[in-house]
């Protein structure tokens, strides 16, 4: 057994006694500053771990959980203005929420100015903050913390700098009667109130199946750099087949293999030439890194801007027109001429300018492809410059390999197809692809602006029309300016045309309602499933209506003698929606959820208030308290007390008598992982049931 599996098994046995799964990626520091004119400023400073973020106070309805800071005092205060946020701000469109969201990473300050109603007496100032922490995979349960500090008014003659000195001595533990500064060290339930624990603790929670645990290991990389490297590589190979590049392959390789009396030197120069091609394409990404360093939020703003997405839509239409042959995209001829003259320098410098000339003169065909890579990277991740670097590296690497291998084996040139009309066919096919990609940017603009004009079905219909146009072209029913009017339709074109018909049939099924979402392979490209003519909020989740109370669900599980699947989720949990739409809906997953288990979806961000008799607070230690006032607070605490976890989505399989069957899983995961988790637990339950 591998070490990781042994480790998981050990953790399984120790599950009840540990709290390491309680994540606390945010540390708070509370501080009160004195301002001129007998005013004060309460500051909550949140330090956020890498790859995590918390939402802004300004979020649209039905999206994430906005951060809310409240200030109060029994001694009376007057608030001045509103809460101000200062930090590393990110503003982007969330397809899962269908809305524009704002969040902060690294560090953010929440400031509220106030004045004392009785300025001559000390006062206890209470700050309460409610927030939710998320990363690319999971969201933690919303948290409410409370801080209390005593301030003593400073004489009007005191300066602001004197106040800062008092704050500085307070941090070192001195002058405790004045300003207090408290910092959270760890979010764990240190002394839960007995009434809360008695009401939420499930006494029989225990691992029923530790010896035969599934041992599912969730290993996922949130970034997809290698995917973009492959996309760039295949994009480069396609570009090599275009009329701007393909005819230059034998000419260039022959120059290096025949233009030098020293064959070894000719091959070495060819490899250097390939390296410079790779280098030039990678260097094209450098400006994006510089821009990101100067204004790190600029790419999020670009990718979520309505007008810029419309501009991208128009640009892609323009690219398509170029591929169709109605006009050519070229850089100014003076640039190519200067680069070509620089080739006369000879040696390595001359080879570099030969590579640069190739890149420049091939821009007519490579420009739209490179533009597509840029457009896709803008929606691929927060780390756009690095994604673009990988994509361009893959693009240049494909060219370097082709030129390098052909220089090493020049006899392979004879097996290359001859230049001809097929290269224009490649360009036209790319033109149709550009049309399809253009629609994605128009859809993004539609979603960000909340016009919701481009519904899912309308998007599919337009793609069907584009695909029909492609099929008609491949079978020779449509001609473009550079096509041979009497050209014979090759077998390759016929095969691709048949595949196009298959794609049209695949798209058509997305126009009809069904029990499960259609066109899963196009998820992330099509508009969200809720932006549809067919969506009805009363349909529930994929036709299912889960229980929202654990104790009611466990009673149903006992009556039907089925295992209970606890789904710790949230209304503001983006990854929860992705799991429901892209994983739960799979044909080999949905029947399991519908027939094999009782589903309990416990929303940890439900804002409905609990009865007053159930509302309380939990002492978290270090001067902070966690309030339990809502249904969401209740299920969040329930999750922490019983399962030592506070992330969503989080899935737990339990028996009707409340025993955990196998290791719970968290976050957005591949279908195979989730299916293995379900099948392993259900199989064990059925065995024991007999």
Buried (B, 14 or more C-beta within 10 A) or exposed (E): EEEEEEEBBEBBEEBEEEEEBBBBBBBBBBBBBBBEEEBBBBBBBBBBBEBBBBBBBEBBEEBBBBBBBBBBBEBEBEBEEEBBBEBBBBBBBBBBBBBBBBBBBEEBBBBBBBBBEEEEEEBEBBBBBBBBBBBBBBBBBBBBBBBBBBBEBBEEEEEEEEBEEBBEEBBEEEBEEBBBBBBBEEBBBEEBBEEBBEBBBBEEBBBBBBEEBBBBEBEEEEBBBEBBBBBBBEBBBBBBBBBBBBEBBBEBBBBBBEEBEEEEEBBBBBBBBBBBBBBBBBEBBEEBBEBBEEEBBEBBEBBBBBEBBBBBBEBBBBBBBBBBBEEEBBBEEEBBEBBBEBBEEEEEEEBBBBBBBBBBBBBBBBBBBBBBBBBBBBBBBBBBBBBBBBBBBBBBBBBBBBBBBBBEEBEEBEEEEEEEEBBBBBBBBBBBBBBBBBBBBBBBBBBBBEEBEBBBBBBBBBBBEBBEBBBEBBBBEEEBEBBEEEBEEEEEBEEBBEEBBEBBEBBEEBBEEEEBBBBBEBBEBBBBBBBBEEEEEEEEBBEBEBBBEBEEBBBBBBEEEBBBBBBBBBBBBBBBBBBBBBBBBBEEBBEBBBEBBBBBBBBBBBBEEBEEEBBBBBBBBBBBBBBBBBBBBBBBBBBBBBBBBBBBBBBBBBBBEBBBBBBBBBBBBEBEBBBBBBBBBBBBBEEEEE
